[in-house]
Amino acid sequence: QTILTFADDVAQPTFTVTLTVESRGAQAFAAYVDAQLKDVARALPSYESIGKKDARAKDKPAVVVEHRARSPQGQAMRQRQAYVDTAGAVAILTVTFADKANAKADAAFDQILQTLG
């Protein structure tokens, strides 16, 4: 399942946390993340990958990705996502905001990520 969120007020970041239990199936964690990113790229014609790195959420393996795209209203948006392997499920943390530096959103994202481990 691919979830795309866009902030109504682009000045304010929007956070979502989702948990997938059965959609991953027997798929390996890395393959699952790659499949999700391909789905996002297909869903958003203006999609641009900014980065992808391995991370940890406490003791759990995670992958953090960052990308940008245009909202349906044409606003340039940036999104950070963390995929956390929670043994049998994947927790997905997403923050979406206007495509400019937002230190508060980044700091909150990093703090929330550590609670998912």
C-alpha positions as CSV (number, residue, x, y, z in Angstrom):
1,Q,0.0,0.0,0.0
2,T,1.4,3.4,-1.0
3,I,0.2,6.4,1.0
4,L,0.8,9.9,-0.4
5,T,0.1,12.9,1.8
6,F,0.3,16.5,1.1
7,A,-0.1,19.4,3.6
8,D,-3.1,21.7,3.1
9,D,-1.0,24.5,4.7
10,V,2.4,24.1,3.1
11,A,4.0,26.1,5.9
12,Q,3.2,23.3,8.4
13,P,4.7,19.8,8.1
14,T,2.3,16.8,8.0
15,F,3.4,13.6,9.8
16,T,1.9,10.2,9.3
17,V,2.8,6.8,10.8
18,T,1.5,3.6,9.2
19,L,2.1,0.0,10.0
20,T,1.9,-2.7,7.4
21,V,1.3,-6.2,8.7
22,E,0.3,-8.4,5.8
23,S,1.1,-6.5,2.7
24,R,4.8,-7.3,2.9
25,G,4.3,-11.1,2.9
26,A,7.5,-13.1,2.6
27,Q,9.2,-10.2,0.8
28,A,12.6,-9.2,2.3
29,F,12.7,-5.8,4.0
30,A,15.1,-4.2,1.4
31,A,13.0,-5.5,-1.5
32,Y,9.8,-4.2,0.2
33,V,11.3,-0.7,0.6
34,D,12.4,-0.7,-3.1
35,A,9.0,-1.8,-4.3
36,Q,7.3,1.0,-2.2
37,L,9.7,3.6,-3.7
38,K,8.9,2.4,-7.2
39,D,5.2,2.8,-6.5
40,V,5.7,6.4,-5.3
41,A,7.7,7.2,-8.4
42,R,5.0,5.8,-10.7
43,A,2.2,7.6,-8.8
44,L,4.0,11.0,-9.0
45,P,5.2,12.1,-12.4
46,S,7.3,14.9,-10.8
47,Y,9.0,12.5,-8.4
48,E,12.7,13.1,-7.7
49,S,14.7,11.0,-5.3
50,I,17.0,13.0,-3.1
51,G,18.6,10.3,-1.1
52,K,18.4,6.9,0.6
53,K,20.4,5.6,3.5
54,D,20.4,2.7,6.0
55,A,19.5,3.7,9.5
56,R,18.4,2.4,12.9
57,A,15.4,3.0,15.0
58,K,16.8,2.0,18.4
59,D,17.7,-1.7,17.7
60,K,15.6,-2.1,14.5
61,P,16.9,-1.8,11.0
62,A,15.5,1.1,9.0
63,V,15.9,2.8,5.7
64,V,15.4,6.6,5.4
65,V,14.6,8.1,2.1
66,E,14.0,11.6,0.9
67,H,12.3,12.8,-2.2
68,R,10.5,15.8,-3.7
69,A,7.5,16.1,-6.0
70,R,4.7,18.5,-6.8
71,S,1.4,18.4,-4.9
72,P,-1.8,18.0,-6.9
73,Q,-2.1,21.8,-6.5
74,G,1.4,22.4,-8.0
75,Q,3.3,23.2,-4.8
76,A,6.8,21.9,-4.6
77,M,6.9,19.5,-1.7
78,R,9.6,17.5,0.1
79,Q,9.0,14.3,1.9
80,R,11.2,12.2,4.2
81,Q,10.2,8.6,5.0
82,A,11.6,6.0,7.3
83,Y,10.8,2.3,6.8
84,V,11.4,0.4,10.0
85,D,11.6,-3.4,10.0
86,T,9.6,-4.4,13.1
87,A,9.9,-8.2,12.6
88,G,6.8,-9.2,10.6
89,A,5.6,-5.7,9.9
90,V,7.0,-2.5,8.6
91,A,6.4,0.9,10.3
92,I,6.5,3.8,7.9
93,L,7.1,7.3,9.2
94,T,6.4,10.2,6.8
95,V,6.8,13.9,7.0
96,T,5.7,16.1,4.2
97,F,6.4,19.9,3.9
98,A,7.2,22.7,1.4
99,D,10.4,22.1,-0.5
100,K,12.7,24.2,1.6
101,A,14.8,23.7,4.7
102,N,12.7,22.9,7.8
103,A,15.0,22.1,10.8
104,K,12.0,21.6,13.2
105,A,10.3,19.1,10.9
106,D,13.6,17.2,10.5
107,A,14.3,17.2,14.2
108,A,10.8,16.0,15.0
109,F,11.1,13.2,12.4
110,D,14.4,12.0,13.9
111,Q,12.8,11.9,17.4
112,I,9.7,10.1,16.3
113,L,11.8,7.6,14.3
114,Q,13.6,6.5,17.5
115,T,10.3,5.7,19.2
116,L,9.5,3.1,16.4
117,G,12.4,0.8,17.4
